[in-house]
Structure formats: C-alpha cells, structure tokens
Amino acid sequence: MALKIPTLVLDAVVLQILDRGELYGYLISKEIQEITHISDSTTYPVLRRLEKAELLETHTVIFEERSRKYYKITDQGKVRLKELKQDWHEFATQINSILGE
C-alpha cells in the first residue's frame, strides 16, 4: 500500500519541477509520475490551484495545431517553495526520529 501524498507536498513537488524551467502540464504530470503514482487528474487541479494563488503563471503555445499551456513559477512561488522545503525538512526530521531513520 502506498501512502497518499499530502496536498502541500504535491505543491512543493510541482513548484520544484517548475523552478528548473517552464513546462506544459503533460510533462509536469509525467515527471511526477516517474517518482510516485499519481494520475493526470491529480496534477491539473494542483496546477490550477497554484496558478490561482499566483504561485504560477501561464502562457499558451500552439504546437502541431494543438494548444499547450505552459507553466512558470513566479517570484511569489519561489518564496513559497523555500518555505515548503523548510517545512518538509523539519517534518521529515521529526518523523525519521520516531521511525528510527
């Protein structure tokens, strides 16, 4: 049985991926799926929520007669990513002390 990934962890993962450069939704979803089992239907609501919170910005590019929505992390998103990484480190340290890791 796999643990479900909490929302804030998914936020951090998406922000971290986009901190390396802009990507369109499908590639973001595939990159996440390389490390954990989540569906595309999980990724897109995260992207929309982060965009609404102004942590991401978007633009559309036409590619082979189809539109692709590209996502880019904002300065506010970079600040939030730093906070989430710090929170994750503290959380992981506490849990590892309990679990003996």
N, CA and C atoms as an extended XYZ file, in Angstrom:
303
Properties=species:S:1:pos:R:3:atomname:S:1:resname:S:1:resid:I:1 pbc="F F F"
N         0.835       -1.177        0.000 N   MET     1
C         0.000        0.000        0.000 CA  MET     1
C         0.885        1.248        0.000 C   MET     1
N         0.606        2.174       -0.854 N   ALA     2
C         1.375        3.419       -0.926 CA  ALA     2
C         0.668        4.509       -0.123 C   ALA     2
N         1.462        5.349        0.498 N   LEU     3
C         0.903        6.487        1.222 CA  LEU     3
C         0.403        7.528        0.227 C   LEU     3
N        -0.676        8.193        0.578 N   LYS     4
C        -1.177        9.282       -0.261 CA  LYS     4
C        -0.328       10.519       -0.011 C   LYS     4
N        -0.021       11.218       -1.071 N   ILE     5
C         0.807       12.413       -0.961 CA  ILE     5
C        -0.051       13.594       -0.527 C   ILE     5
N         0.312       14.232        0.580 N   PRO     6
C        -0.455       15.397        1.035 CA  PRO     6
C        -0.391       16.545        0.028 C   PRO     6
N        -1.407       17.365        0.032 N   THR     7
C        -1.520       18.483       -0.903 CA  THR     7
C        -0.297       19.391       -0.880 C   THR     7
N         0.170       19.742        0.302 N   LEU     8
C         1.319       20.651        0.385 CA  LEU     8
C         2.588       20.024       -0.181 C   LEU     8
N         2.715       18.717       -0.086 N   VAL     9
C         3.876       18.046       -0.671 CA  VAL     9
C         3.773       18.091       -2.198 C   VAL     9
N         2.570       17.867       -2.726 N   LEU    10
C         2.381       17.983       -4.178 CA  LEU    10
C         2.680       19.398       -4.648 C   LEU    10
N         2.252       20.385       -3.882 N   ASP    11
C         2.565       21.773       -4.218 CA  ASP    11
C         4.076       21.958       -4.325 C   ASP    11
N         4.791       21.461       -3.334 N   ALA    12
C         6.246       21.612       -3.320 CA  ALA    12
C         6.886       20.894       -4.509 C   ALA    12
N         6.395       19.714       -4.835 N   VAL    13
C         6.952       18.954       -5.954 CA  VAL    13
C         6.752       19.718       -7.266 C   VAL    13
N         5.541       20.214       -7.496 N   VAL    14
C         5.261       20.962       -8.727 CA  VAL    14
C         6.107       22.230       -8.783 C   VAL    14
N         6.168       22.967       -7.693 N   LEU    15
C         6.967       24.186       -7.671 CA  LEU    15
C         8.445       23.892       -7.911 C   LEU    15
N         8.942       22.799       -7.339 N   GLN    16
C        10.342       22.434       -7.531 CA  GLN    16
C        10.624       22.082       -8.992 C   GLN    16
N         9.746       21.331       -9.611 N   ILE    17
C         9.910       20.981      -11.024 CA  ILE    17
C         9.955       22.251      -11.868 C   ILE    17
N         9.054       23.178      -11.593 N   LEU    18
C         8.987       24.400      -12.392 CA  LEU    18
C        10.072       25.404      -12.022 C   LEU    18
N        10.709       25.227      -10.891 N   ASP    19
C        11.833       26.091      -10.528 CA  ASP    19
C        13.015       25.850      -11.467 C   ASP    19
N        13.042       24.700      -12.109 N   ARG    20
C        14.108       24.369      -13.077 CA  ARG    20
C        13.806       24.914      -14.464 C   ARG    20
N        12.562       25.326      -14.705 N   GLY    21
C        12.194       25.879      -16.003 CA  GLY    21
C        10.740       25.598      -16.318 C   GLY    21
N        10.179       26.380      -17.233 N   GLU    22
C         8.764       26.224      -17.560 CA  GLU    22
C         8.516       24.940      -18.350 C   GLU    22
N         7.341       24.359      -18.143 N   LEU    23
C         6.914       23.137      -18.817 CA  LEU    23
C         5.417       23.187      -19.040 C   LEU    23
N         4.932       22.374      -19.941 N   TYR    24
C         3.483       22.266      -20.084 CA  TYR    24
C         2.979       21.120      -19.217 C   TYR    24
N         1.669       21.149      -18.955 N   GLY    25
C         1.054       20.277      -17.967 CA  GLY    25
C         1.372       18.804      -18.108 C   GLY    25
N         1.304       18.270      -19.329 N   TYR    26
C         1.547       16.844      -19.537 CA  TYR    26
C         2.945       16.453      -19.060 C   TYR    26
N         3.957       17.267      -19.396 N   LEU    27
C         5.327       16.935      -18.984 CA  LEU    27
C         5.506       17.036      -17.471 C   LEU    27
N         4.816       17.984      -16.854 N   ILE    28
C         4.877       18.085      -15.389 CA  ILE    28
C         4.300       16.816      -14.773 C   ILE    28
N         3.156       16.403      -15.276 N   SER    29
C         2.496       15.199      -14.771 CA  SER    29
C         3.390       13.973      -14.951 C   SER    29
N         4.005       13.832      -16.102 N   LYS    30
C         4.867       12.671      -16.363 CA  LYS    30
C         6.100       12.679      -15.459 C   LYS    30
N         6.647       13.845      -15.215 N   GLU    31
C         7.813       13.921      -14.333 CA  GLU    31
C         7.457       13.484      -12.914 C   GLU    31
N         6.291       13.907      -12.441 N   ILE    32
C         5.844       13.489      -11.111 CA  ILE    32
C         5.595       11.978      -11.092 C   ILE    32
N         5.009       11.453      -12.154 N   GLN    33
C         4.695       10.024      -12.228 CA  GLN    33
C         5.946        9.153      -12.254 C   GLN    33
N         7.097        9.727      -12.601 N   GLU    34
C         8.350        8.974      -12.549 CA  GLU    34
C         8.767        8.667      -11.122 C   GLU    34
N         8.279        9.462      -10.162 N   ILE    35
C         8.690        9.252       -8.773 CA  ILE    35
C         7.580        8.720       -7.885 C   ILE    35
N         6.329        8.891       -8.306 N   THR    36
C         5.212        8.423       -7.491 CA  THR    36
C         4.012        8.137       -8.381 C   THR    36
N         3.064        7.424       -7.847 N   HIS    37
C         1.885        7.041       -8.614 CA  HIS    37
C         0.748        8.037       -8.386 C   HIS    37
N         0.669        9.013       -9.286 N   ILE    38
C        -0.477        9.905       -9.275 CA  ILE    38
C        -0.989       10.011      -10.708 C   ILE    38
N        -2.230       10.353      -10.842 N   SER    39
C        -2.823       10.439      -12.174 CA  SER    39
C        -2.755       11.870      -12.695 C   SER    39
N        -2.949       11.995      -14.000 N   ASP    40
C        -3.027       13.327      -14.598 CA  ASP    40
C        -4.154       14.121      -13.952 C   ASP    40
N        -5.220       13.428      -13.587 N   SER    41
C        -6.373       14.122      -12.990 CA  SER    41
C        -6.035       14.674      -11.603 C   SER    41
N        -4.934       14.251      -11.024 N   THR    42
C        -4.464       14.819       -9.753 CA  THR    42
C        -3.595       16.045      -10.011 C   THR    42
N        -2.789       15.996      -11.048 N   THR    43
C        -1.838       17.073      -11.335 CA  THR    43
C        -2.525       18.366      -11.741 C   THR    43
N        -3.495       18.283      -12.626 N   TYR    44
C        -4.094       19.502      -13.174 CA  TYR    44
C        -4.810       20.371      -12.134 C   TYR    44
N        -5.525       19.796      -11.174 N   PRO    45
C        -6.096       20.652      -10.122 CA  PRO    45
C        -5.026       21.360       -9.281 C   PRO    45
N        -3.890       20.698       -9.072 N   VAL    46
C        -2.787       21.327       -8.342 CA  VAL    46
C        -2.277       22.528       -9.133 C   VAL    46
N        -2.086       22.343      -10.431 N   LEU    47
C        -1.613       23.433      -11.282 CA  LEU    47
C        -2.595       24.614      -11.261 C   LEU    47
N        -3.876       24.320      -11.374 N   ARG    48
C        -4.886       25.388      -11.362 CA  ARG    48
C        -4.887       26.128      -10.022 C   ARG    48
N        -4.774       25.373       -8.929 N   ARG    49
C        -4.782       25.996       -7.604 CA  ARG    49
C        -3.551       26.886       -7.407 C   ARG    49
N        -2.386       26.404       -7.842 N   LEU    50
C        -1.162       27.194       -7.703 CA  LEU    50
C        -1.197       28.440       -8.590 C   LEU    50
N        -1.804       28.301       -9.756 N   GLU    51
C        -1.959       29.470      -10.635 CA  GLU    51
C        -2.899       30.498      -10.001 C   GLU    51
N        -3.995       30.026       -9.464 N   LYS    52
C        -4.964       30.924       -8.817 CA  LYS    52
C        -4.333       31.655       -7.633 C   LYS    52
N        -3.435       30.980       -6.927 N   ALA    53
C        -2.741       31.577       -5.781 CA  ALA    53
C        -1.569       32.465       -6.219 C   ALA    53
N        -1.401       32.614       -7.534 N   GLU    54
C        -0.339       33.428       -8.128 CA  GLU    54
C         1.062       32.916       -7.826 C   GLU    54
N         1.153       31.607       -7.615 N   LEU    55
C         2.460       30.975       -7.435 CA  LEU    55
C         3.015       30.500       -8.773 C   LEU    55
N         2.120       30.398       -9.763 N   LEU    56
C         2.483       30.053      -11.139 CA  LEU    56
C         1.840       31.051      -12.074 C   LEU    56
N         2.470       31.235      -13.230 N   GLU    57
C         1.848       31.984      -14.314 CA  GLU    57
C         1.889       31.111      -15.554 C   GLU    57
N         1.024       31.409      -16.503 N   THR    58
C         0.906       30.546      -17.679 CA  THR    58
C         0.919       31.359      -18.970 C   THR    58
N         1.224       30.645      -20.039 N   HIS    59
C         1.009       31.160      -21.384 CA  HIS    59
C         0.756       29.958      -22.293 C   HIS    59
N         0.069       30.209      -23.386 N   THR    60
C        -0.316       29.136      -24.296 CA  THR    60
C         0.509       29.219      -25.574 C   THR    60
N         0.947       28.054      -26.044 N   VAL    61
C         1.712       27.943      -27.286 CA  VAL    61
C         0.995       26.934      -28.175 C   VAL    61
N         0.858       27.265      -29.445 N   ILE    62
C         0.274       26.328      -30.409 CA  ILE    62
C         1.400       25.431      -30.922 C   ILE    62
N         1.205       24.123      -30.803 N   PHE    63
C         2.182       23.138      -31.252 CA  PHE    63
C         1.429       22.061      -32.024 C   PHE    63
N         1.789       21.885      -33.289 N   GLU    64
C         1.137       20.898      -34.153 CA  GLU    64
C        -0.387       21.017      -34.092 C   GLU    64
N        -0.855       22.246      -34.242 N   GLU    65
C        -2.282       22.578      -34.281 CA  GLU    65
C        -3.018       22.330      -32.960 C   GLU    65
N        -2.288       22.154      -31.906 N   ARG    66
C        -2.886       21.992      -30.579 CA  ARG    66
C        -2.286       23.040      -29.655 C   ARG    66
N        -3.068       23.462      -28.686 N   SER    67
C        -2.529       24.435      -27.740 CA  SER    67
C        -1.990       23.725      -26.503 C   SER    67
N        -0.844       24.214      -26.072 N   ARG    68
C        -0.219       23.712      -24.852 CA  ARG    68
C        -0.123       24.867      -23.865 C   ARG    68
N        -0.544       24.601      -22.660 N   LYS    69
C        -0.477       25.609      -21.607 CA  LYS    69
C         0.817       25.393      -20.829 C   LYS    69
N         1.705       26.357      -20.913 N   TYR    70
C         2.985       26.285      -20.212 CA  TYR    70
C         2.875       26.982      -18.863 C   TYR    70
N         3.513       26.401      -17.869 N   TYR    71
C         3.504       26.928      -16.510 CA  TYR    71
C         4.907       27.382      -16.136 C   TYR    71
N         4.959       28.486      -15.412 N   LYS    72
C         6.231       29.049      -14.954 CA  LYS    72
C         6.051       29.495      -13.509 C   LYS    72
N         7.040       29.232      -12.683 N   ILE    73
C         6.974       29.645      -11.278 CA  ILE    73
C         7.176       31.162      -11.190 C   ILE    73
N         6.418       31.794      -10.310 N   THR    74
C         6.555       33.239      -10.087 CA  THR    74
C         7.534       33.484       -8.941 C   THR    74
N         7.880       34.746       -8.733 N   ASP    75
C         8.739       35.080       -7.587 CA  ASP    75
C         8.053       34.687       -6.283 C   ASP    75
N         6.748       34.910       -6.213 N   GLN    76
C         5.970       34.510       -5.031 CA  GLN    76
C         6.015       32.981       -4.876 C   GLN    76
N         5.983       32.263       -5.993 N   GLY    77
C         6.080       30.801       -5.969 CA  GLY    77
C         7.425       30.333       -5.443 C   GLY    77
N         8.484       31.053       -5.791 N   LYS    78
C         9.822       30.692       -5.309 CA  LYS    78
C         9.931       30.875       -3.801 C   LYS    78
N         9.306       31.932       -3.296 N   VAL    79
C         9.283       32.160       -1.845 CA  VAL    79
C         8.523       31.019       -1.166 C   VAL    79
N         7.368       30.670       -1.740 N   ARG    80
C         6.548       29.591       -1.154 CA  ARG    80
C         7.293       28.261       -1.212 C   ARG    80
N         8.005       27.994       -2.303 N   LEU    81
C         8.786       26.763       -2.417 CA  LEU    81
C         9.837       26.693       -1.317 C   LEU    81
N        10.505       27.784       -1.061 N   LYS    82
C        11.517       27.807        0.004 CA  LYS    82
C        10.887       27.478        1.357 C   LYS    82
N         9.712       28.051        1.620 N   GLU    83
C         9.004       27.772        2.878 CA  GLU    83
C         8.610       26.297        2.969 C   GLU    83
N         8.075       25.766        1.881 N   LEU    84
C         7.644       24.361        1.883 CA  LEU    84
C         8.823       23.409        2.060 C   LEU    84
N         9.943       23.731        1.468 N   LYS    85
C        11.136       22.882        1.623 CA  LYS    85
C        11.624       22.881        3.073 C   LYS    85
N        11.587       24.061        3.694 N   GLN    86
C        11.989       24.146        5.100 CA  GLN    86
C        11.020       23.354        5.972 C   GLN    86
N         9.719       23.515        5.725 N   ASP    87
C         8.713       22.763        6.484 CA  ASP    87
C         8.898       21.266        6.284 C   ASP    87
N         9.171       20.850        5.041 N   TRP    88
C         9.364       19.433        4.751 CA  TRP    88
C        10.575       18.885        5.511 C   TRP    88
N        11.658       19.630        5.501 N   HIS    89
C        12.865       19.173        6.192 CA  HIS    89
C        12.598       18.969        7.679 C   HIS    89
N        11.909       19.915        8.298 N   GLU    90
C        11.582       19.793        9.723 CA  GLU    90
C        10.662       18.602        9.973 C   GLU    90
N         9.645       18.441        9.133 N   PHE    91
C         8.699       17.332        9.269 CA  PHE    91
C         9.408       15.991        9.102 C   PHE    91
N        10.218       15.871        8.044 N   ALA    92
C        10.920       14.614        7.774 CA  ALA    92
C        11.873       14.263        8.919 C   ALA    92
N        12.543       15.256        9.454 N   THR    93
C        13.454       15.030       10.580 CA  THR    93
C        12.688       14.487       11.786 C   THR    93
N        11.533       15.092       12.079 N   GLN    94
C        10.731       14.648       13.219 CA  GLN    94
C        10.220       13.222       13.015 C   GLN    94
N         9.691       12.915       11.838 N   ILE    95
C         9.162       11.576       11.571 CA  ILE    95
C        10.275       10.546       11.568 C   ILE    95
N        11.407       10.888       10.967 N   ASN    96
C        12.535        9.953       10.949 CA  ASN    96
C        13.047        9.655       12.346 C   ASN    96
N        12.948       10.639       13.255 N   SER    97
C        13.392       10.377       14.631 CA  SER    97
C        12.478        9.376       15.317 C   SER    97
N        11.214        9.390       14.947 N   ILE    98
C        10.255        8.437       15.517 CA  ILE    98
C        10.426        7.061       14.887 C   ILE    98
N        10.583        7.053       13.571 N   LEU    99
C        10.676        5.777       12.844 CA  LEU    99
C        12.062        5.169       12.874 C   LEU    99
N        13.036        5.912       13.398 N   GLY   100
C        14.380        5.374       13.526 CA  GLY   100
C        15.196        5.450       12.257 C   GLY   100
N        14.923        6.381       11.404 N   GLU   101
C        15.684        6.533       10.153 CA  GLU   101
C        16.712        7.617       10.301 C   GLU   101
